């Protein structure tokens, strides 16, 4: 069709005629046009406005349109000039097929006024299609014994064009054996036959190649060809023969489907169909062979069709045959022997014949967990198997004959560390490449009661304020047992522990489940300052295991005691002291009020105030000492009897107080010169030589005493400077992860001195470190808490009191100020490192034999060499 369009001339003659169906009625008419097929889009058909007598400019205003029944717009109209043109390609063969006539009809509708005109366009055929045969080749087989004059029908050519453009004639290529015979039927179709003119001789020529050409009647002519291949048939007088009687081949098992096994070949001396062979398995071939192998009927190739398994069969025998296509057919036979070679295609198989999924942690090494059998279906090296388990499990494999193994324990089991093992058993063969398989055995370790409960601390310290409510929780202890179920159920109890000749049970109790320790009574610090109990944690196993921890209960003081007057002796809150001379000067000590407080610390620090007096301007009371003194001289106008009300308060919160009424009398002078200035010096007669000698002796003694004091002062200063220049031996402590450059002392030295226990001396004497004199040292080491007393520690509490009394003697007191080392001591404590803040070190006040109530008054201090306060003293109970 494309060739017909290219060969078409640029101008086409358009034949059109107009038939007016109804001249009288102008609203309906029929117009007929005729155009050739395959016109290009936009090709001119006719001036429909002119042919219908319409006004071209008014076509658009009158809404002129084309309406077809099938809705396809093969044509269009130009509204400006009324020309009808081709809108789509028109193929006559597609529209009308082989019909001799072909036309397209549609209506032209115009409004204002309404008009309808029918248009019919005849599509004329052009020679745009060449004749064509169904096949490009036509094969014929003619026996060499066929007689001349025999006709062989041939397929006719087909041309979709009509009329003169269809098939008109046939032509055969030149040869001496065949010719054509063309016949025209009543329908006009032409049929063609091949006519044998001369006898055939297969030995002379076995094949003929002829060319048949069909021509149409169009202008220009078009043609189509087909090749006729004629084979001369032979007579079947020879059977096929295989080139081998028996074929042998080796094939690897597991060869994939389609693998070529072998190719068989047979020959037939005949020609043509008599020599065409078809290969197949003979009737002797088994069903298994037909399922595992396939034989190509044309090529003779034998290929793998099913899975081959050396373990099932290692040799196969295939019976094959070759059959020709002669009449009658003849066949030849042969056999194919296929031997399979083993490949390592089977992984070892692991079978567990006896498995104990649970084993007790008390099991001894060698306990059998499972019996394992390992097999491999392959042969030779491919069937040799090995077996192993990981090395990081407490199990091992013991090999038995015939690839049997025992999985046994190799070490002690501890459920608390690992309660479940997934033992992966790996088995592999000796093939190349080796194949392996694995199986996992889950072994659970059952629990036994082999762990005692463990407290989270080796010892506990509880601080309880006195006057607590019975039933208050003072501490909670926790013990954990890593065992399982009943073996891990912990119950708590208190062990028998005497406290001040009594058992600990009336004081505290412990909740057996939670470990909470409750106070059973209200504690009194003044009666009991601290005690220790042993808490036991016991599990529910059989036999049960237990452990214990010490709990130190420290009672904290509370200001719950009021001061009590001890001097002077009172009766019903009143006391009477000796008379005061009327001649007593200002500052005269009338009496001293002494009171005590059963509390400690700040709660026992007392102050004295004058609450009420007969004459408040006459007396004063020492705030801390309680001394009642005269403020002025007693006048004659003062009352002969005085009454004072003294208020005594402690320093606790809330404050408690007590009052005492002091009464005394003012009496006249017993002698007239008791408090008068002596006129002894004025009487020169009484000043003798003896008095002069006494003055010289006292002066000389005083001079020597002052000289000794100066020497002692100089010696003391010299010692202090020597200590300041001296270096204290230090030793590096090496901890994991620390660099050696951070050396710290192996002991922390704290020095302290106390002033004598005198009501008139509340000074604290701080000394420099002196290695030659006794000192108080707190030594921190990595051992348990141990108290070690130096040979220079205080011997007896009474000895310190005698020293304090000696201080009241004037020269001895001054001397001891400079040799205060004599009232110091050396105490050693040992504690582990990394203790928490508030951890108990020792009761330093009790170890020194001091009065805890006097520590604040005496300004007790700890002084370290490097000024670091690693330790602290509780002034309420003296605990370090």
C-alpha positions in Angstrom: 0.0 0.0 0.0 2.9 2.3 0.7 4.4 1.5 -2.7 1.0 2.2 -4.3 0.8 5.6 -2.6 4.4 6.5 -3.6 3.7 5.5 -7.2 0.5 7.5 -7.3 0.6 10.6 -9.4 0.5 13.9 -7.7 -2.9 14.8 -9.2 -5.9 12.6 -9.0 -8.9 13.1 -11.1 -12.0 13.5 -8.9 -15.1 12.3 -10.5 -18.1 13.8 -8.9 -21.7 14.1 -9.9 -24.6 15.6 -8.2 -28.1 14.1 -8.3 -30.8 16.2 -6.9 -33.4 13.8 -5.5 -36.0 16.4 -5.0 -36.0 19.7 -7.0 -39.1 21.0 -5.5 -38.1 20.6 -1.8 -34.8 22.5 -1.2 -34.5 21.2 2.4 -33.4 17.7 1.4 -30.9 16.5 -1.3 -28.4 13.8 -2.0 -24.9 14.4 -3.3 -22.6 11.7 -4.6 -18.8 12.1 -4.9 -16.2 9.6 -6.0 -12.6 9.6 -4.8 -9.8 7.0 -4.9 -8.7 5.4 -1.7 -5.5 6.3 0.3 -6.0 10.1 -0.2 -3.8 12.2 2.0 -5.5 14.2 4.8 -6.8 17.5 3.6 -7.3 16.2 0.0 -10.1 18.0 -1.9 -13.4 16.1 -2.3 -15.8 18.8 -3.5 -17.3 22.2 -2.8 -20.4 21.1 -0.9 -21.6 24.7 -0.4 -21.6 25.4 -4.1 -23.1 22.0 -4.9 -25.9 22.6 -2.5 -26.4 26.2 -3.4 -25.5 27.4 0.1 -23.9 30.7 1.1 -20.4 29.8 2.3 -20.0 32.6 4.9 -23.2 31.6 6.6 -22.2 27.9 7.1 -20.8 28.6 10.5 -23.7 30.8 11.5 -26.1 28.1 10.5 -24.1 25.4 12.4 -23.3 23.2 9.5 -22.0 19.8 10.6 -21.4 16.3 9.2 -23.2 13.4 10.9 -22.3 9.7 10.2 -23.8 6.6 11.6 -20.6 5.0 12.9 -19.5 8.3 14.4 -16.2 8.4 12.5 -15.2 11.6 10.8 -13.5 10.5 7.7 -14.3 13.9 6.1 -14.5 17.5 7.2 -15.9 20.8 5.8 -14.2 24.1 5.7 -16.7 26.6 7.1 -15.1 29.6 5.4 -15.3 28.3 1.8 -17.6 25.2 2.0 -15.0 22.8 0.6 -15.4 19.1 1.7 -11.9 17.5 2.4 -10.5 14.2 3.6 -10.1 14.2 7.4 -8.7 10.6 7.9 -6.9 8.0 5.8 -9.4 5.9 3.9 -8.4 2.3 3.1 -10.9 0.6 0.8 -9.7 -2.9 1.7 -10.2 -2.2 5.4 -13.6 -0.7 4.9 -15.2 -3.0 2.3 -12.9 -6.0 2.0 -13.2 -7.7 -1.4 -16.5 -6.1 -2.3 -16.7 -4.8 -5.8 -18.2 -1.5 -4.7 -17.4 0.6 -1.7 -18.9 3.9 -0.5 -19.2 6.1 2.6 -22.3 8.0 3.4 -23.1 10.8 6.0 -25.6 13.6 6.4 -25.0 17.4 6.2 -27.2 19.1 8.7 -27.8 22.9 8.6 -30.0 25.0 11.0 -32.0 28.3 10.6 -33.8 26.9 8.6 -33.2 23.3 9.3 -31.9 21.4 6.3 -30.6 17.8 5.9 -28.6 16.7 2.9 -27.3 13.1 2.4 -23.8 12.8 0.9 -22.4 9.5 -0.5 -18.8 9.2 -1.4 -17.7 6.2 -3.6 -14.3 4.9 -2.8 -12.6 3.6 -5.9 -9.8 1.0 -5.7 -6.2 1.6 -6.6 -3.6 -1.1 -7.1 -1.9 -0.6 -3.7 -1.5 -4.3 -2.8 0.6 -6.9 -4.5 -0.4 -10.6 -4.7 0.8 -12.7 -1.8 1.1 -16.4 -1.0 0.3 -17.9 2.4 3.9 -19.2 2.8 7.2 -18.2 1.4 8.1 -21.8 0.7 5.9 -24.7 -0.6 7.3 -28.2 -0.1 6.2 -31.2 -2.1 7.3 -34.8 -2.0 6.9 -36.8 -5.2 7.8 -40.4 -5.4 10.2 -41.3 -8.2 7.7 -43.8 -9.5 5.0 -41.1 -10.1 3.7 -41.2 -13.7 3.9 -38.1 -16.1 0.7 -36.1 -16.4 0.0 -36.2 -12.7 -1.2 -32.9 -11.4 -0.4 -31.4 -7.9 -2.6 -28.6 -6.7 -0.8 -25.5 -5.4 -2.0 -22.8 -3.0 -3.3 -19.8 -5.0 -2.0 -16.3 -4.4 -4.3 -13.7 -2.8 -4.6 -10.0 -3.7 -7.0 -7.8 -1.5 -7.5 -5.4 -4.4 -10.6 -5.9 -6.7 -11.3 -5.9 -10.4 -8.3 -5.6 -12.6 -6.0 -5.0 -9.6 -6.5 -8.6 -8.3 -4.5 -11.7 -9.3 -4.6 -12.2 -13.1 -1.8 -14.7 -14.1 0.8 -17.2 -12.8 4.3 -18.0 -14.1 6.7 -20.9 -13.3 10.4 -20.8 -13.5 11.9 -22.6 -16.4 12.5 -26.4 -16.0 12.1 -29.6 -18.1 10.0 -31.7 -15.6 7.2 -29.5 -14.5 4.7 -26.9 -16.0 1.7 -25.0 -14.8 -2.0 -25.4 -15.5 -4.2 -22.3 -14.6 -8.0 -22.5 -14.4 -10.5 -19.7 -13.9 -13.6 -20.6 -11.8 -17.0 -19.1 -12.1 -16.3 -16.7 -9.3 -13.4 -15.3 -11.2 -10.7 -16.8 -9.0 -7.8 -18.5 -10.6 -6.4 -21.8 -9.4 -3.1 -23.2 -10.3 -1.8 -26.8 -10.5 1.7 -28.3 -11.0 1.8 -30.7 -13.9 4.5 -33.5 -14.1 5.8 -33.5 -17.7 8.7 -36.0 -17.6 9.4 -39.0 -15.2 11.6 -38.4 -12.1 14.9 -40.1 -11.3 16.0 -39.7 -7.7 19.5 -40.9 -8.4 19.8 -38.3 -11.1 18.2 -35.4 -9.2 16.6 -35.8 -5.8 15.5 -32.2 -5.3 13.9 -29.5 -7.5 13.7 -25.8 -6.5 11.1 -23.9 -8.6 9.9 -20.3 -8.4 6.1 -19.6 -8.8 5.2 -16.0 -9.5 1.6 -14.4 -9.4 0.8 -11.2 -11.3 -2.2 -8.8 -10.9 -3.9 -6.8 -13.7 -3.2 -3.4 -12.2 -1.2 -0.6 -13.7 1.6 -0.8 -12.9 1.6 -4.5 -12.4 2.4 -6.0 -9.0 3.6 -9.5 -8.3 4.3 -12.0 -5.5 6.4 -15.2 -5.5 6.7 -18.5 -3.6 9.5 -21.1 -3.8 8.4 -24.7 -4.5 10.8 -27.3 -3.1 10.2 -30.7 -4.6 11.8 -33.8 -3.0 11.9 -37.0 -5.0 10.9 -39.9 -2.7 12.9 -43.1 -2.4 11.9 -46.7 -1.8 12.6 -47.9 1.8 14.9 -51.0 1.6 17.5 -50.4 4.3 17.3 -50.5 8.2 19.1 -47.9 10.4 22.4 -49.0 11.9 24.0 -47.5 15.1 27.7 -46.6 15.0 28.2 -48.6 18.4 26.6 -51.7 19.7 27.0 -50.6 23.3 27.6 -47.0 24.5 29.4 -46.5 27.9 29.6 -43.2 29.8 30.2 -41.9 33.4 28.0 -39.4 34.9 28.2 -37.5 38.2 25.2 -38.0 40.5 23.1 -34.9 41.2 23.7 -33.8 37.6 21.2 -31.0 36.9 18.2 -31.5 34.7 19.1 -31.1 31.0 22.7 -32.4 31.4 23.9 -34.2 28.3 24.7 -37.8 29.0 25.6 -39.1 25.6 24.5 -38.7 22.0 23.7 -41.8 20.0 23.8 -41.9 16.2 22.4 -44.2 13.5 22.7 -44.2 9.7 20.2 -45.3 7.0 21.4 -46.0 3.4 18.1 -44.9 2.0 17.2 -41.4 1.0 14.4 -39.1 1.9 11.8 -40.2 4.3 13.3 -43.7 4.2 16.5 -42.2 5.7 14.8 -39.9 8.3 15.3 -41.5 11.7 13.4 -41.1 15.0 15.2 -42.1 18.2 13.3 -43.5 21.2 13.7 -45.9 24.1 12.8 -49.5 23.2 10.2 -51.5 24.9 13.0 -53.1 27.1 13.7 -49.8 28.8 12.3 -49.7 32.4 9.9 -47.0 33.7 12.6 -45.7 36.0 14.9 -45.1 33.1 12.2 -43.2 31.2 11.6 -41.0 34.3 15.3 -40.2 34.9 16.5 -39.8 31.2 15.1 -38.3 28.1 16.0 -39.1 24.4 15.6 -36.4 21.7 13.8 -38.2 18.8 15.6 -36.2 16.2 19.2 -35.6 17.5 19.6 -38.8 19.5 20.8 -36.8 22.6 20.2 -38.4 25.9 19.8 -35.9 28.8 19.1 -36.1 32.5 15.4 -35.6 33.2 15.1 -36.6 36.9 17.2 -36.6 40.0 20.0 -39.1 40.1 21.1 -40.5 43.4 24.2 -42.7 43.7 23.0 -43.9 47.1 19.9 -45.5 45.4 21.5 -46.9 42.2 25.0 -46.4 40.8 24.5 -47.9 37.3 21.7 -47.6 34.6 21.3 -49.5 31.3 19.3 -47.7 28.6 17.9 -49.6 25.6 17.5 -47.3 22.5 16.2 -47.7 19.0 16.2 -45.7 15.7 13.2 -46.0 13.4 13.0 -44.6 9.8 10.0 -43.1 8.1 9.7 -45.6 5.3 6.8 -47.7 4.4 7.0 -50.1 6.0 9.2 -48.7 8.7 12.5 -50.3 9.8 14.3 -50.0 13.1 17.9 -50.5 14.6 18.8 -51.1 18.3 21.6 -50.4 20.7 22.2 -50.0 24.5 23.7 -47.3 26.7 25.5 -48.1 30.0 25.5 -45.1 32.4 27.7 -45.4 35.5 27.2 -42.8 38.3 30.1 -41.4 40.3 29.5 -40.4 43.9 29.7 -36.8 44.9 29.5 -35.3 48.4 25.9 -34.4 48.3 24.6 -35.7 51.6 25.2 -33.8 54.8 25.8 -35.8 58.0 22.7 -36.5 60.0 22.6 -36.1 63.8 20.2 -38.2 65.8 19.7 -37.9 69.5 18.8 -41.3 70.9 18.8 -40.3 74.6 18.6 -36.7 75.9 18.4 -35.4 79.4 17.2 -31.8 79.0 17.7 -31.0 82.7 20.8 -31.6 84.8 21.4 -30.7 88.4 24.1 -28.3 89.2 25.5 -30.9 91.7 26.2 -33.2 88.8 29.8 -34.5 88.8 32.0 -34.3 85.7 31.3 -37.2 83.4 27.5 -37.2 83.8 25.9 -38.3 80.5 23.6 -35.7 79.1 22.8 -37.2 75.7 23.7 -40.1 73.4 24.3 -38.9 69.8 24.5 -40.9 66.5 26.0 -39.3 63.4 25.6 -40.9 59.9 26.4 -39.9 56.3 24.7 -41.6 53.3 27.7 -40.9 51.1 30.5 -43.4 50.6 34.3 -43.4 51.0 35.8 -40.1 52.2 32.4 -38.4 51.6 30.9 -40.7 54.3 33.6 -40.1 57.0 32.2 -37.8 59.6 33.6 -35.8 62.5 31.8 -34.2 65.4 32.6 -31.4 67.9 31.0 -28.9 70.3 32.1 -25.4 71.4 35.0 -25.2 73.9 33.4 -22.5 76.0 30.8 -24.8 77.6 31.3 -27.3 80.5 30.6 -30.3 78.3 32.6 -32.6 76.1 32.0 -35.4 73.5 33.2 -38.9 74.1 33.4 -41.0 70.9 32.0 -44.5 70.8 32.3 -47.1 68.0 30.3 -46.6 64.8 30.1 -42.9 64.9 28.3 -42.7 68.2 29.1 -40.0 70.8 28.2 -39.3 74.4 27.7 -35.7 75.5 29.0 -35.6 79.1 29.8 -32.8 81.6 33.4 -31.8 81.8 33.3 -29.4 84.7 31.2 -28.4 87.7 28.0 -26.6 86.9 26.8 -23.4 88.6 23.3 -22.4 87.9 23.8 -19.0 89.5 26.3 -18.2 86.8 24.7 -19.9 83.8 21.2 -21.5 84.2 20.8 -22.7 80.6 23.2 -23.9 77.9 22.5 -24.2 74.2 25.1 -26.8 73.1 25.6 -26.6 69.4 26.7 -30.0 68.0 28.5 -29.6 64.7 29.1 -32.6 62.4 31.0 -32.5 59.0 32.3 -35.1 56.5 35.6 -35.4 54.7 34.3 -34.7 51.3 35.5 -31.9 49.0 34.0 -29.5 49.7 33.0 -30.8 53.1 29.3 -30.7 54.1 28.2 -30.0 57.6 25.1 -30.0 59.8 24.4 -28.9 63.3 21.9 -29.4 66.0 21.4 -27.6 69.2 20.6 -29.3 72.5 19.2 -27.1 75.2 20.4 -28.2 78.7 18.8 -26.5 81.7 20.6 -26.6 85.0 18.4 -27.3 88.0 19.0 -25.5 91.2 20.3 -26.8 94.5 20.6 -24.8 97.7 24.3 -24.1 97.5 24.3 -20.4 98.2 23.7 -18.7 101.5 21.9 -15.4 101.5 24.3 -12.4 101.3 23.7 -9.0 102.8 24.4 -6.1 100.7 26.5 -4.7 103.5 28.8 -6.4 105.9 27.5 -4.2 108.7 24.8 -1.6 109.1 24.6 1.6 111.2 21.3 3.0 112.3 20.9 6.3 114.0 17.8 6.5 116.1 16.7 9.6 118.0 15.8 8.9 121.6 12.2 9.1 122.7 11.2 7.4 119.5 7.8 5.9 119.2 7.6 2.2 119.7 7.1 0.4 116.3 9.1 3.0 114.3 11.2 1.5 111.5 14.8 2.3 112.2 16.6 0.4 109.3 15.9 -2.0 106.5 18.4 -4.7 105.7 18.5 -6.7 102.5 20.0 -10.0 101.8 19.9 -11.7 98.3 20.1 -15.4 97.5 21.2 -16.2 94.0 19.5 -19.6 94.2 16.1 -20.3 92.7 12.5 -20.7 94.0 12.4 -21.9 97.6 16.1 -21.9 97.8 16.1 -18.1 97.3 13.2 -17.2 99.7 14.9 -15.3 102.5 13.6 -14.8 106.0 15.1 -12.5 108.6 15.5 -13.0 112.3 17.6 -11.5 115.2 20.2 -13.6 116.8 20.5 -13.7 120.6 22.8 -10.8 121.6 22.9 -9.6 125.3 22.5 -5.8 125.7 23.5 -4.5 129.1 22.7 -7.9 130.7 19.5 -8.2 128.7 18.7 -9.8 125.4 18.2 -7.7 122.3 14.7 -9.0 121.6 12.9 -6.5 123.9 14.6 -3.6 122.1 14.1 -4.3 118.4 12.4 -6.8 116.1 12.8 -7.6 112.4 10.1 -8.3 109.8 10.9 -11.8 108.6 9.9 -11.0 105.0 10.9 -7.4 104.3 14.0 -7.1 106.6 12.6 -3.9 108.2 13.9 -3.5 111.7 11.5 -1.9 114.2 12.0 -0.4 117.6 10.0 -2.2 120.3 10.4 0.5 122.9 11.3 4.1 123.2 15.1 4.5 123.7 16.7 6.7 126.4 20.1 8.1 125.4 21.0 8.7 129.1 20.5 5.0 129.8 21.6 3.4 126.5 23.8 5.2 124.0 24.4 2.4 121.5 24.1 -1.3 121.0 24.7 -3.9 118.4 22.5 -6.7 117.1 23.1 -9.6 114.7 20.5 -10.0 112.0 20.4 -13.4 110.4 19.1 -14.1 106.9 18.1 -17.8 106.2 16.8 -19.3 103.0 14.1 -21.9 102.7 16.2 -24.6 101.1 16.9 -28.0 102.4 19.2 -27.9 104.2 18.8 -24.2 104.8 21.7 -21.8 104.7 22.1 -18.6 106.5 24.4 -15.6 107.0 24.4 -12.7 109.5 25.3 -9.0 109.5 26.0 -6.7 112.4 23.7 -3.8 112.9 25.1 -0.9 115.1 22.2 1.1 116.6 23.4 4.5 117.8 21.0 6.4 120.0 21.0 10.1 119.3 20.5 12.5 122.2 17.4 14.7 122.4 17.0 17.6 124.8 14.6 15.8 127.1 16.2 16.6 130.5 16.0 19.8 132.4 19.0 21.1 134.4 19.3 19.9 138.0 21.0 22.0 140.7 23.7 20.0 142.6 25.3 22.9 144.6 24.3 24.4 146.9 22.0 21.7 148.3 18.4 22.7 147.7 15.2 21.9 149.4 12.0 22.6 147.6 13.9 24.7 145.1 15.5 26.9 147.7 19.0 26.9 149.3 20.6 28.9 152.1 24.3 29.8 152.0 26.6 31.2 154.6 26.4 34.9 155.6 28.1 37.6 153.7 30.2 40.1 155.6 28.9 43.7 155.3 32.5 44.7 154.7 32.8 42.4 151.6 34.2 44.4 148.6 32.9 44.5 145.1 33.6 41.2 143.2 33.2 39.2 146.4 32.2 35.5 145.7 29.0 34.9 147.5 28.5 31.4 146.3 28.7 29.3 143.1 25.6 27.6 141.7 26.5 24.3 140.0 23.9 22.4 137.9 24.1 19.3 135.7 22.1 18.2 132.7 21.7 14.5 131.9 21.7 15.3 128.2 24.9 15.7 126.2 26.4 18.1 123.8 24.7 21.4 123.2 21.7 20.0 125.2 23.9 19.9 128.3 25.6 23.3 127.9 24.1 25.4 130.7 23.8 29.1 131.2 22.9 31.0 134.4 20.9 34.2 134.7 19.7 36.3 137.6 15.9 36.0 137.4 14.9 37.9 140.5 16.7 39.5 143.5 15.9 41.6 146.5 18.3 44.2 145.2 19.3 43.4 141.5 21.9 46.1 141.5 23.9 44.4 144.2 24.6 41.1 142.6 25.7 39.6 139.3 25.7 35.9 138.1 28.4 34.4 135.8 26.7 33.3 132.5 28.7 30.2 132.2 30.2 29.7 135.7 27.1 30.3 137.8 29.2 32.4 140.3 27.3 34.9 142.3 29.4 38.0 143.1 28.9 41.4 144.5 28.6 44.2 142.1 29.4 46.9 144.7 30.1 47.4 148.3 27.3 46.6 150.8 25.7 49.7 152.2 24.2 50.2 155.5 20.9 50.8 153.8 20.9 47.4 152.1 18.5 44.8 153.5 20.1 42.5 156.0 18.6 39.4 154.2 18.9 38.9 150.4 17.0 36.4 148.2 18.1 35.6 144.7 16.2 33.6 142.0 18.7 32.0 139.6 17.4 30.7 136.2 19.4 27.8 134.7 18.9 27.0 131.0 20.4 24.5 128.7 21.2 25.1 125.0 19.0 22.4 123.4 15.9 22.7 121.2 13.5 23.2 122.8 15.3 24.7 125.8 14.7 23.4 129.3 15.3 25.4 132.4 15.3 25.2 136.2 15.2 27.9 139.0 16.7 27.9 142.4 16.2 30.5 145.2 19.4 31.4 147.1 19.0 33.1 150.4 21.7 34.5 152.7 22.2 37.1 155.4 24.4 40.2 155.6 26.2 40.3 158.9 28.2 42.9 160.6 32.0 42.7 160.6 33.5 40.2 163.0 36.8 42.1 163.2 37.4 45.7 162.3 40.4 45.2 160.1 39.4 42.2 158.0 38.9 44.2 154.8 40.9 47.3 155.7 44.2 48.3 154.2 47.0 47.1 156.3 49.1 49.7 158.0 51.9 47.3 158.6 54.4 49.1 156.5 53.6 52.3 158.1 54.8 51.0 161.4 58.5 51.0 161.0 59.1 49.5 164.3 57.5 46.2 163.1 59.7 46.0 159.9 62.7 43.9 161.0 65.7 42.4 159.3 63.9 39.1 159.0 61.3 40.7 156.8 64.1 42.0 154.6 65.6 38.5 154.2 62.3 37.1 153.3 61.8 39.7 150.6 65.2 38.9 149.1 64.5 35.2 149.1 61.2 35.6 147.4 62.6 38.0 144.8 65.5 35.6 144.0 63.1 32.6 143.7 60.8 34.6 141.4 63.8 35.6 139.2 65.0 32.0 138.8 61.5 30.9 138.0 61.1 33.5 135.3 64.4 32.5 133.8 63.3 28.8 133.7 60.1 29.9 132.0 62.1 31.8 129.3 64.3 28.9 128.6 61.3 26.6 128.2 59.7 29.0 125.8 62.8 29.2 123.7 63.1 25.4 123.7 59.5 25.0 122.7 59.9 27.4 119.8 63.0 25.6 118.6 61.1 22.3 118.6 58.2 23.8 116.6 60.6 25.1 113.9 62.4 21.8 113.6 59.1 20.1 113.1 58.1 22.6 110.4 61.3 22.0 108.5 61.1 18.2 109.0 59.4 16.0 106.4 56.9 13.3 107.3 57.6 9.9 105.9 55.1 9.3 103.2 54.4 6.2 101.1 52.6 5.9 97.9 49.4 4.0 97.8 48.9 2.1 94.5 45.4 1.6 93.4 44.3 0.0 90.1 44.0 2.6 87.5 46.0 5.3 89.3 49.2 6.8 88.1 52.2 6.6 90.5 52.6 10.3 90.4 49.6 10.7 92.8 51.3 9.6 96.1 49.3 10.0 99.2 50.2 9.2 102.8 49.4 5.8 104.1 48.1 7.3 107.3 46.3 10.5 108.2 47.7 12.0 111.4 45.4 14.1 113.6 46.8 15.8 116.7 44.8 17.2 119.5 45.4 18.6 123.0 42.9 19.4 125.7 43.2 22.0 128.4 42.8 20.6 131.9 39.3 19.9 133.0 39.0 23.0 135.1 36.1 25.2 135.4 38.4 28.1 135.0 40.3 26.8 132.0 38.5 26.3 128.7 41.5 26.8 126.3 42.5 24.3 123.6 46.2 24.0 123.1 47.1 23.0 119.5 50.6 21.6 119.0 52.8 21.0 116.0 53.5 17.5 115.1 56.4 16.1 117.1 57.5 12.6 116.3 59.5 12.3 119.6 56.5 13.0 121.8 53.2 11.0 122.1 50.6 12.0 119.7 47.1 11.1 118.6 47.2 9.4 115.2 44.3 8.0 113.1 45.8 5.5 110.7 43.7 4.4 107.6 44.8 1.0 106.2 43.1 -1.7 104.1 42.3 -4.0 107.0 39.3 -4.4 109.2 38.5 -1.8 111.9 41.0 -2.4 114.7 41.9 -0.2 117.7 45.5 -0.2 118.8 46.6 1.8 121.8 50.2 3.1 121.9 52.3 2.6 125.0 52.0 6.4 125.6 48.2 6.5 125.7 46.5 7.6 128.9 46.9 5.2 131.7 44.0 6.0 133.9 41.3 8.6 134.0 42.3 9.3 137.6 45.8 10.2 136.4 44.4 12.9 134.1 42.4 14.3 137.0 45.5 14.4 139.2 47.3 16.3 136.4 44.4 18.7 136.1 44.5 19.3 139.9 48.2 19.9 139.6 47.5 22.6 137.1 45.9 24.6 139.9 49.2 25.0 141.5 50.7 28.2 140.0 54.2 27.3 138.8 53.2 23.8 137.8 50.3 25.2 135.8 52.6 27.6 133.9 55.1 24.8 133.3 52.5 22.4 131.9 51.4 25.0 129.4 54.8 24.5 127.6 55.1 20.8 128.1 51.6 20.0 127.1 52.8 17.0 125.3 52.5 15.2 128.6 48.7 15.3 128.4 48.5 14.0 124.8 48.3 10.4 123.7 48.6 8.1 120.6 45.6 6.1 119.3 45.6 3.9 116.2 42.5 3.1 114.2 42.3 1.0 111.1 39.5 1.1 108.5 39.0 -0.1 105.0 39.2 2.4 102.1 36.2 3.8 100.2 33.9 4.0 103.3 30.8 6.1 102.9 30.4 9.4 104.6 29.2 8.9 108.2 30.8 5.4 108.5 31.7 4.5 112.1 35.5 4.6 112.9 35.5 4.5 116.7 34.4 6.2 119.9 37.4 8.5 120.4 36.0 10.2 123.5 35.5 6.8 125.3 38.9 5.6 124.1 40.5 8.8 125.5 38.5 8.6 128.7 37.1 12.1 128.2 33.8 13.5 129.2 31.6 13.8 126.1 29.7 16.6 127.7 32.8 18.7 128.1 33.9 18.5 124.4 32.2 21.7 123.2 33.2 23.6 126.3 36.8 22.5 125.9 36.8 23.2 122.2 37.9 19.8 121.1 39.4 19.9 117.6 41.0 17.5 115.0 44.0 19.0 113.1 45.6 17.1 110.2 49.0 17.6 108.7 47.6 18.6 105.2 44.6 20.5 106.6 42.1 18.0 105.1 39.2 17.0 107.2 38.7 13.3 106.2 37.3 12.5 109.7 34.9 14.3 112.0 33.8 13.9 115.6 30.2 13.9 116.7 30.2 16.1 119.9 26.9 14.5 121.0 28.2 11.0 121.4 32.0 11.3 120.9 31.9 9.0 117.8 34.7 9.5 115.2 
